[in-house]
């Protein structure tokens, strides 16, 4: 009889915060950990009792100091690792106006960037997602609809 070790699932969520008025997204630069120095989305690991959106709301408040006035929330992508242990939920979060985040010590810097022009080094997972043609089409479709209203 083989004895196995149960590895808990890791569920994370990230916010692609998009400003309607400037057509830019908010990115933050990690200050520590295995992704130290990379630019990525606001977000992180969900607690056991949280669904992905609840976890993301908590992470947004922890990382940028408050929950901005999000006008629309759209699930954009769910990445699942080959071993099904890690999943990352990305949400497109529409806001009207840019704001100044109040960063926690998890981040070194923040910035608003055009969606096709990223700072370097960008988080590899985010880079792969934003270069994915299906994700690009989803984002462009949402942006086109937003521009109509």
C-alpha positions, -999 to +999 in steps of 0.1 A: +000+000+000+015+033-011+013+063+012+007+095-005+010+131+005-020+153-001-010+185-017-036+213-012-048+231-042-036+267-047-063+290-060-054+325-070-071+355-085-059+386-103-075+419-115-068+434-149-079+468-138-088+488-170-094+525-170-121+535-195-110+571-198-073+564-205-074+529-220-046+518-196-043+490-171-029+491-136+002+469-129+022+465-097+058+455-092+064+427-066+089+435-039+097+399-027+092+362-032+099+341-063+084+369-086+104+397-070+109+426-093+083+415-119+053+435-129+019+419-126-017+422-117-031+431-084-042+398-067-030+368-049-039+335-032-075+329-022-082+317+014-098+283+018-133+298+026-132+323-003-144+319-039-122+336-065-140+369-066-141+372-028-104+364-026-097+390-053-116+417-035-097+411-003-064+411-022-072+443-040-078+460-006-047+445+009-024+455-020-036+489-031-053+501+001-090+502-011-115+487-034-119+511-064-153+518-079-155+489-103-182+495-129-181+461-146-165+428-137-159+401-164-142+368-159-114+368-185-094+336-180-090+306-157-055+290-160-051+256-145-017+239-142-011+205-158-012+188-124-045+205-115-030+219-083-027+255-092-054+277-108-054+314-115-086+334-122-082+366-141-110+392-140-114+422-163-123+451-139-136+483-155-131+516-138-138+551-151-108+570-138-072+562-128-063+565-092-032+564-070-028+531-052-017+530-015+007+501-019+014+475+008+049+463+014+043+435-012+050+459-040+078+483-049+060+504-075+028+508-096+019+523-129-008+527-155+002+512-189-012+507-224-023+471-227+001+464-255+032+481-239+043+464-207+071+473-183+099+449-179+103+424-164+067+413-168+054+383-148+058+353-172+022+340-166+008+374-173+029+379-204+017+345-218-019+354-211-017+389-227+000+375-258-026+347-262-048+355-293-080+343-276-074+366-246-064+395-268-097+390-287-117+389-255-100+421-242-104+439-276-141+429-278-148+443-243-128+475-250-148+480-282-181+476-264-170+499-236-161+526-262-196+524-276-213+532-243 
